[in-house]
Amino acid sequence: MASGPRITKEMRIEEVIKRYPRTIETFERFGLRCTGCSVAAFEDIEEGALSHGIDLDTLLEELNRVAQG
């Protein structure tokens, strides 16, 4: 079984964008424009999605797709 990137809801936004810089555009497209601010260091993906009214599963699916690309 192939193993690719696995971005989870518990990961900090900053951790994801450092590991997978291509995900910045995805975060921004979903309305999470905190990729360049200090909040990204403390907020995990689930917290960001909840505070912005974003469907978490859809966001995670897209982030993982982009990270694998």
Secondary structure as the mmCIF struct_conf table of DSSP 4:
data_model
#
loop_
_struct_conf.conf_type_id
_struct_conf.id
_struct_conf.beg_label_comp_id
_struct_conf.beg_label_asym_id
_struct_conf.beg_label_seq_id
_struct_conf.end_label_comp_id
_struct_conf.end_label_asym_id
_struct_conf.end_label_seq_id
TURN_TY1_P TURN_TY1_P1 LYS A 9 GLU A 10
BEND BEND1 MET A 11 MET A 11
STRN STRN1 ARG A 12 ARG A 12
HELX_RH_AL_P HELX_RH_AL_P1 ILE A 13 ARG A 19
TURN_TY1_P TURN_TY1_P2 PRO A 21 ARG A 22
HELX_RH_AL_P HELX_RH_AL_P2 THR A 23 ARG A 29
TURN_TY1_P TURN_TY1_P3 PHE A 30 GLY A 31
HELX_RH_3T_P HELX_RH_3T_P1 CYS A 34 GLY A 36
BEND BEND2 CYS A 37 CYS A 37
HELX_RH_3T_P HELX_RH_3T_P2 SER A 38 ALA A 41
TURN_TY1_P TURN_TY1_P4 PHE A 42 PHE A 42
STRN STRN2 ASP A 44 ASP A 44
HELX_RH_AL_P HELX_RH_AL_P3 ILE A 45 HIS A 52
TURN_TY1_P TURN_TY1_P5 GLY A 53 GLY A 53
HELX_RH_AL_P HELX_RH_AL_P4 LEU A 56 GLN A 68
#
